[in-house]
């Protein structure tokens, strides 16, 4: 443990209580109870709930996995050194964080977790215990837009509406999703006309329903990331996955077409977190480790 244990005298006192009180006519059960209280006090002072829970999960991993091998673990910075772990796509959000912590040999890892998951009672309680950092996602806040839309084939960037209320429901940099296409809004021209930032695939079919994904301000998330890195902790990011939102464990499909910009935004977010942390602490050497 970095910095050593505090109040070691509690353990010595617990040992003295068990050894010295029974011979002077103190009931043995009372002596054991007092000793156990002193030991539990020492544990609560020195070991966090996260450390105890992570140790329990490590024991479960040892039981259910016959062999666990982590290559090049010696290259991982020691606990207390800030680092960003960029993890491979994962299939099980409940187990993989513990696999990562076990593989890197560090328990001071804060995982970026979807805020929608952290709002769930059981999952949220575990995520907060592990000191996860919530990330609000536009698709979790999506809602059905009024009316129907159709993409103009002339330039692939003009989205026309019928019975829509674009000026009320949309703002620049919001996203619109229809017929498997997701695109960002560049400007809202009227209640029934807007332009997209990039050309979308040619339209198929007639007018269709659509969903609106509001632009999310991630400033609070970055503040928490800066705090964790500034405190010498590690921050871990999983790109694709989410067994809690699909039937059965699986990895999310590769982003294609109109969804490719999401991957670019994730790369930009990683770079922004590293650059901003370095700007706040110029002496901070912040490595990014792929896992």
N, C-alpha and C positions, 0 to 999 in steps of 0.2 A: 504494500500500500504506500503510495507516494506521501512523504511527510511523516510516516510512522504512525503507530497507534497512540491514541490519547487515553489518559487515565488508566494506565496499566495497574495502578495500585488497587483498582477494583478487583482484578483477578487474584492478586495476592491476598486481599482481604477475604475474598470468597474461600480461598484455600485455607486461610487461618481459621475462619468460622467453622468449617467442617472438621478441622483437625483439633481445635481447642475447646469448642463449646460442649460437645458431648461429655468429655471427661469431668466437667464441672457441673454435672446434673442437668444440663439443658437438653430437652427432648431431641433425639436425633432428627425427627421429621422437621422440627422447627429450624434446626441448624441447616438442614438440606434446603429448606424453603428459602431461608435468608441467603444462603450461598447462591442458589439459582437466581434469585432476584438481582444480586450483584453482578452475576455473569450476564444476565439479559440486559442490564443497564449498560454494561460495557459494550455488548453487541449493538445495541440501539445507537450508542454514541458514535461508534466507529464504522459500522456497516449499514449502508443505506438499504432501503427496500428494494431498489433496483439491483444492487449487488446480490442480495439474498435470492431474489427471483431469478436472476441470470445464472447463479450457481446451481439452483434447482434445475433449470432448463438444460444446463450443461450436463448434469447427471442423467437427465432423461435422454439426451442425445447419445451418451455413452451406452445406455441400455438398449436403445432401439437401432443403433448403427454399429455394426460389428467392427468397422474400420473407418476412421476419419483421418484423412491425410490433407495437409495444407502445404503446398509447395512455396518456397521462397518467403516463408514467414519472417525470416531474418531481415528482409528488406522493409518491413513495415515499421514506421516510427514507433518508439516506445510510448506507453501510456503517459499522458501529460504533454504530448507534442501535438499541435493542431495539424489536422490532415483532412482532406476530402476523399472519401472512398466512392468511386463510381462503379457500382456493382453491375454484374451481368443481368439480363432479363431473368426474372424469377417466376416460380410457379406457385409458391405458397407464401403469402405474406405473413402468416402466423409463425412459421418455422424458420424461414430463410434469414431473418435478422439474427437469430441465435447462432445459426450456422456461420454467418459472417463474423460475429463477435468471437466465436470459438476459433475460426480460421485465422483471424488476425491477432488473436491473443490479447484483445482489449475489450473492456466492458464499458468504457466511457464513450460509447458511440451513440450519437443522436441521429435517428433516421427521419428523413423527410417523409411524412405520412399524409395521405389525402385527408383533408379536414372532414370530408363526408364520412370516412371510416371512424375518425375520432369522435364523431357525434353519436356513434352507436354505443350503447351502454357498456357491453362487455369489452369489445375491441377498444373503445376509447379509454376505458380504465387501464387496460394493459399498456396502451400506447403512452398514456400520461405517466405511468409507473416507469416506463423505459425512457422517459424524458424526450419523447419524439417531438418533432417540430411540425405543426399542421400546415398544409399547403392547400389553399382553396383553389378549386379547378372550375373553369367556366362550364364544362359539361355537367358538373354536379348541380349547377344553378340554372340549367337550361329550362326554358318554358316555351310553350307553343305560342307562335305569333298569330296575330289576327289576320284572317284572309288567306289568300294563296299567292304563290310567287311563280315566276317563269323567267328563265335566263335568256336574255336577248342573244341570238346567234350572231349578230353583227360584229360585236367586239368581245363577247364572252365575259364582260365585266359589268354590264348594266343589268341589274336585277329589277324586273318589273313586278308590280303588285296589283292585285285585284281585291278590293275590300280591305286593304292593309292600312296600318297606321305606323308607318316607318318613323315619322317625326316624333311620335310619342314613345315608341318602344325600342328604338335603336339609336345608338350613338357611334361615332367613328371609333374603330378598333374593336367594337363588338364583333361577334362571329355569327354567321347565319348557316344553318345546316338544313339541307333538303336533298332528297334522293341520293343519299350516301356521299354528298359533297359538303365540305365545310370550308367556308371562306370568310376572310375578315372584311369588314366594311371600311371603305375609305371615306366616303361622304354620303350623307343623306340629302337627296335633292328635293324630295317631296314625300307625301304620304304613300305614293305608289311608285316611287323610283329612287334607286340608290346605285352607287358605283362600288365595286369591289376593288381591293388592293391589287389582286392578281387575277388574270383570266382563269376562269373555271372551265372544266370539260364541257363540250357542246351539250345543249339540253336534249333530253329524251322525254317523250311523252308530253302530256298537257300540263296545265297549272297544277301545282302540288302544294301540300301543306309544308310547313317549315318550323324550325325551332330556333330560338335566339339564345346564344351563349354570351352573357354579359362579360365585358372585360373586367378582370380581377386585379385589384391593386395588391401586389405582393410585397409591399414595403415592410409590413409587420413580420412576414416570414423571413425576409432578409435580415431584419434587426435581430431575430432570434438566432439565425445562423452566425451573424457576426459575434454575438455574445458567446455562443458555444466555442467558436474558434478562438476568440480572444481569451477564453478560460483554459485553453490548452486541450480542448476536447476534439473528438473526431466527428465529422458529419458524413453520413452515408446516403447515397441517392440510388434508388432503383429506377431504371427507365420504364420498362414495360412489365406487366404482370397483373396480379389482382385476383387471387382465387376466390375472393369474397363476392365478386360481382359476376362470375360466370359459373356455370354448372360444372363441377369437377375441376381439379387443378390443371391449369394450362397457361401457356405463355401467350401474351397478346400478339396478334398477327402483326407482321411488318407494316409500317405506315406506308401508304401509297397514295398517289394522286393528290387530292385536295388535303390530305392529312399530313403530308410531309412536313409542313411548316411547324407542326407540334414538336418534332424531333429537333428542328433548328432552334426553337424557343428553349428547349431543355438544355441544349449545348450552350446557348447564350446565358441561361441562368447559372450554369456551373461556372462559366468564365466570369460572370459578373460577381458571384459570391467570392471567388478567389481574388479577383482584382480589388474589390471593395475592402476585403479584410486586409489585404496587403497595403492599401492606401491608408487605412486607419492605423495600422501598425507597420511602418516601413521596415522595421527590423525583423518582422515576422517572415520566416521562410515557410511558405504554405505549399506542400506537395500535394499532387493529385494522384491517387493510386487506383488503377483499374483492377477490379476483382472479378 
